[in-house]
Every structure is written in C-alpha cells, then in structure tokens.
Amino acid sequence: MNKFIVFILILINLSFARIKAPDFSLKDENGKTINLQSLKGNVVVLNFWGR
C-alpha cells in the first residue's frame, strides 16, 4: 500500500512540473507557421514520434 501512495505522489508531482522546451516552429495543416513561444501561457502537450 505504501508503494502505491508514493507512486501517486510522484505522478501528482510530475503533473505540476514545469518543463521548458526550446522554442521551435512548425507549419499547421493550413500552412500557417506557429512557434512555441506564441503559445506561452497556454497548456501545450507535445507528442513526438520517432522512426
């Protein structure tokens, strides 16, 4: 039971972690360029896939 509580506390702590990503830009599906800095103040979820 104690290991489960520690696990939950770690998950809660990670959810409040503020991890800074380097600024970069991407084009959306309409061709508009969006950079990460323009989204400052919003919640952003980055999901990177590799091959």
C-alpha positions as CSV (number, residue, x, y, z in Angstrom):
1,M,0.0,0.0,0.0
2,N,2.8,2.4,0.8
3,K,4.4,1.9,-2.6
4,F,1.1,2.8,-4.3
5,I,0.8,6.1,-2.3
6,V,4.4,7.0,-3.2
7,F,3.6,6.3,-6.9
8,I,0.5,8.5,-6.8
9,L,2.5,11.3,-5.1
10,I,5.2,11.0,-7.8
11,L,2.5,11.3,-10.5
12,I,1.0,14.3,-8.9
13,N,4.4,16.0,-8.6
14,L,5.2,15.3,-12.3
15,S,1.9,16.8,-13.3
16,F,2.8,20.1,-11.8
17,A,6.4,20.1,-13.1
18,R,7.2,23.0,-15.4
19,I,9.5,21.6,-18.1
20,K,10.7,24.2,-20.5
21,A,11.0,23.2,-24.2
22,P,13.2,25.1,-26.6
23,D,11.4,27.4,-28.9
24,F,10.7,26.0,-32.3
25,S,8.2,26.5,-35.1
26,L,6.0,24.2,-37.2
27,K,3.5,24.6,-40.0
28,D,-0.1,23.7,-39.3
29,E,-2.4,21.9,-41.8
30,N,-3.2,25.2,-43.4
31,G,0.4,26.2,-44.0
32,K,0.5,28.8,-41.2
33,T,3.7,28.9,-39.1
34,I,3.2,28.6,-35.4
35,N,6.1,28.9,-32.9
36,L,6.0,27.5,-29.4
37,Q,6.7,30.9,-27.9
38,S,3.4,32.2,-29.3
39,L,1.6,29.7,-27.1
40,K,3.1,30.9,-23.9
41,G,0.6,30.9,-21.0
42,N,-1.4,28.0,-22.5
43,V,-1.2,24.3,-21.7
44,V,0.7,22.6,-24.5
45,V,1.1,18.9,-24.9
46,L,3.9,17.8,-27.2
47,N,3.9,14.3,-28.6
48,F,7.0,13.4,-30.6
49,W,7.2,10.2,-32.6
50,G,10.5,8.8,-34.0
51,R,11.3,6.2,-36.5
